[in-house]
Amino acid sequence: MNIALIGYGKMGKAIEQVALQRGHQVTLRIGRQNRDEFSRENLVMADVAIEFTNPESALDNVLHCLDAGVPVICGSTGWNERLYLAKEKCAISNGAFLQTSNFSIGVNIFFEINKRLAELMNDWPEYEVSIEEIHHIAKKDAPSGTAISLAEQVIDNLKRKQYWQLDAPQQDELVPIKAIREEEVPGTHRVHYHSAIDDIEITHTAHSREGFALGAVLAAEFIRHRKGIFTMSDVLAASDR
């Protein structure tokens, strides 16, 4: 499979390493220094594009790939309010698109545990919930897309919670999120339930970028011959790695 990497920083290079290990080729690498090479002519040489840039450029990059008829998966976070535009474009162009807050297989398992724990807590109103995420200082969006996904899952499954907010005090209907930035932290997420009697906490800690990179390549393999809008749940359900 030929892959176009849109974003060639630390994450893009980690994806390239995993892709090569799995027998794929990288036919296009777009970074800050060669944006002029991000052309339709170069894109169509790829079977799939993998986009990892930033919230400001993600939408334009995805639309450009869909315009070229290239299936695209996107790991950029912080642009959820414009995500519907990419989905509309995908539907109109009969393309293939997958965006996720986190490609890690472990995180997606963590998501399922989070949903179930929130559901169980409906019977135990004495527990208050909060979320904490820790990332490297270069991460631009806060809270992380993964933390937002965790909060939305809690809200969907725990009836007494209605919304989330960054750096907010504990309130009845609120899921507060705390975002911490430290040197060289790939990503840590904690969901914490507190009561006067005890605490319950689930944590996912990434040790490197390899887990995210593997998930991105698995998503590229999944989407290559498909049409439509997909999630990582679709990828994991079909994975035969």
Disulfide bonds with the S-S distance in Angstrom:
none
